[in-house]
Amino acid sequence: MTIGCNDKFDAEFLWWLLCRGRSRKRARFYAHIAATYPERCIVVNTREQSSFRLP
């Protein structure tokens, strides 16, 4: 987190991020967007497919 950031990374947020934030409904929504706008959408399934690398 950055200095002055009031956000917190606790167990409740981690639970939401891993379990509740990735619903099937949301996955279908994003799949629909990717199918509708293939020229504007890039789907990255693995870290190797990404051009962004963490040091």
C-alpha positions as CSV (number, residue, x, y, z in Angstrom):
1,M,0.0,0.0,0.0
2,T,1.1,3.5,-0.6
3,I,1.7,6.1,2.1
4,G,-1.5,7.8,3.2
5,C,-3.7,5.0,1.7
6,N,-6.5,4.1,4.0
7,D,-7.3,0.8,2.3
8,K,-6.5,-2.4,4.2
9,F,-5.7,-5.9,3.1
10,D,-7.3,-8.2,5.6
11,A,-8.8,-11.7,5.7
12,E,-12.3,-10.3,4.8
13,F,-11.0,-8.6,1.6
14,L,-8.9,-11.6,0.6
15,W,-12.0,-13.8,1.0
16,W,-14.0,-11.4,-1.2
17,L,-11.2,-11.3,-3.8
18,L,-10.7,-15.0,-4.1
19,C,-14.2,-16.3,-3.6
20,R,-16.9,-13.7,-4.0
21,G,-15.3,-11.5,-6.6
22,R,-15.0,-14.2,-9.2
23,S,-18.6,-15.4,-9.7
24,R,-19.7,-17.4,-12.8
25,K,-22.1,-14.5,-13.6
26,R,-19.2,-12.1,-13.8
27,A,-17.1,-14.5,-15.8
28,R,-19.9,-14.9,-18.3
29,F,-20.2,-11.1,-18.5
30,Y,-16.5,-10.6,-19.3
31,A,-16.6,-13.5,-21.8
32,H,-19.5,-11.8,-23.5
33,I,-17.5,-8.5,-23.7
34,A,-14.5,-10.4,-25.1
35,A,-16.6,-12.1,-27.8
36,T,-18.5,-8.9,-28.7
37,Y,-15.4,-6.7,-29.0
38,P,-12.5,-9.0,-30.0
39,E,-10.6,-6.1,-31.6
40,R,-10.6,-4.2,-28.3
41,C,-10.1,-7.0,-25.8
42,I,-7.0,-9.0,-24.9
43,V,-7.5,-12.0,-22.6
44,V,-4.5,-13.0,-20.6
45,N,-4.9,-16.5,-19.0
46,T,-1.4,-16.9,-17.7
47,R,1.4,-14.7,-16.5
48,E,3.6,-15.9,-19.4
49,Q,1.0,-14.4,-21.9
50,S,1.4,-11.0,-20.3
51,S,4.0,-8.4,-21.3
52,F,4.0,-7.0,-17.8
53,R,6.7,-8.6,-15.6
54,L,7.2,-8.2,-11.9
55,P,10.8,-7.8,-10.8
